[in-house]
Amino acid sequence: MNIRERLQQILIVDYKIAPERATEDARLDDLGIDSLGLMELMFKVEDEYDIRLPLEQVELNTMGEVAVYVEKLVAKQSAVKLQKAHAR
C-alpha cells in the first residue's frame, strides 16, 4: 500500500469519511479536518513511516498536498538514514 492509499485508509477508518469523499483533490476543511485534525493525521503518519516532521509549519489544503508532502519527507529521511548507514 502506497502513502496515498494509506492516507485514504486513515481518513476512511479513523476520521469516518466516506470513501468517495477521501480523494486527492478533497479539501481538508470540506472533510471536517481542521488544523488540530491535520496535526493528529500527521502524528499518525509520523509514527507509521518512522519519520520526524520538521518544526516549520507548512500550508496543506488538500489530501493530495498532504500526500506529496509526506512522500517528500519519507524520501528525504530515508536518504539520510541510508547515508548514515553507509558512513558507518
Summary of the structure (lengths in Angstrom):
residues: 88
radius of gyration: 13.9
end to end distance: 31.1
largest distance: 47.4
contacts: 213
relative contact order: 0.16
helix: 62%
strand: 2%
